[in-house]
């Protein structure tokens, strides 16, 4: 079965077509600047990247352009839409309503809409993509795969906040966690690499990128994760503050005469390693700045690594041990300096860094701890699109 995987944002639409039997990517790309002017990027397997400036006033037009590219006589990878067996949609927030992926129907759409206030930037955009596909492919089954679903196994002690209980009862204010599709995929792959049942393992997954989170996976289930009600809680990230004393919000708002929207803009878009360094949210720029003697660049990277280290330590305690630690996502897979900074401080777990493996591990599936380490540390590239395709096929079949 060929699965079309859709990840829809407010002005963008990422897509892949995956052959579920071979798990090969037949084509991939992105529609950008939807509602502004429009740009289609399309890359068929084994072919050249094609970039086209096209008028995309709505997501429906964007999906149509994707279909046109996929079925193009010269560079298309399918002859008609009949060769698409299902569509898998990334849906960010399912609240407490979804503990697993679901076949999309009117009830599912209504349930996702009821979570819009928990993810106002993501859920409405995700649903726009769903409706656009439904209009153009009314007879093709569709599945929603939720970022939050994997974390619905967290115990109450992990997801409740120390605020009046009525806010949970009335508004479902609690920790939900994100990057669930990635944490699920990587932890399962780690169990395969260790050749052990995932039910017997305690795994810590460090999904490190512009957005970053750490997850404690015990017996194949998420028991805690660093992101919270929103993706703002937890680690310091590219532009997000991560954990911060709530009193800071009141203090800055009074000093700067800012309302809550102004404060949230600072925490989401002006903070993190960008705010600390004053240079960039991109760790490559920070590493370059460090080499050139910029102390604030070095400080930002050091603080980021320290926060990751603290979460790893706390999750070892939460699970009463750990059998493997995994780095994934753009930064986790590609930045050997960040990995070394963290792993070199895990000696208390009997871990030693294999410097050669770490230095040459960019984007590879590889162990970066020495063979005599008591806890193995790995790089495992994530593949959220493949995970969505797998979930979609499992439900449809």
Secondary structure as GFF3:
##gff-version 3
##sequence-region A 1 397
A	DSSP	beta_strand	2	8	.	.	.	ID=ss1
A	DSSP	beta_strand	13	19	.	.	.	ID=ss2
A	DSSP	beta_strand	24	32	.	.	.	ID=ss3
A	DSSP	beta_strand	39	44	.	.	.	ID=ss4
A	DSSP	beta_strand	49	53	.	.	.	ID=ss5
A	DSSP	alpha_helix	59	70	.	.	.	ID=ss6
A	DSSP	three_ten_helix	81	83	.	.	.	ID=ss7
A	DSSP	beta_strand	84	91	.	.	.	ID=ss8
A	DSSP	beta_strand	102	103	.	.	.	ID=ss9
A	DSSP	alpha_helix	106	113	.	.	.	ID=ss10
A	DSSP	three_ten_helix	116	118	.	.	.	ID=ss11
A	DSSP	alpha_helix	123	136	.	.	.	ID=ss12
A	DSSP	beta_strand	141	146	.	.	.	ID=ss13
A	DSSP	three_ten_helix	149	153	.	.	.	ID=ss14
A	DSSP	alpha_helix	156	159	.	.	.	ID=ss15
A	DSSP	alpha_helix	166	171	.	.	.	ID=ss16
A	DSSP	alpha_helix	180	194	.	.	.	ID=ss17
A	DSSP	three_ten_helix	198	200	.	.	.	ID=ss18
A	DSSP	beta_strand	202	207	.	.	.	ID=ss19
A	DSSP	beta_strand	213	218	.	.	.	ID=ss20
A	DSSP	beta_strand	221	225	.	.	.	ID=ss21
A	DSSP	alpha_helix	247	256	.	.	.	ID=ss22
A	DSSP	alpha_helix	260	269	.	.	.	ID=ss23
A	DSSP	alpha_helix	272	277	.	.	.	ID=ss24
A	DSSP	alpha_helix	283	291	.	.	.	ID=ss25
A	DSSP	alpha_helix	295	319	.	.	.	ID=ss26
A	DSSP	beta_strand	324	328	.	.	.	ID=ss27
A	DSSP	alpha_helix	329	334	.	.	.	ID=ss28
A	DSSP	alpha_helix	336	343	.	.	.	ID=ss29
A	DSSP	three_ten_helix	347	349	.	.	.	ID=ss30
A	DSSP	alpha_helix	355	359	.	.	.	ID=ss31
A	DSSP	beta_strand	366	367	.	.	.	ID=ss32
A	DSSP	beta_strand	376	379	.	.	.	ID=ss33
A	DSSP	alpha_helix	384	396	.	.	.	ID=ss34
###
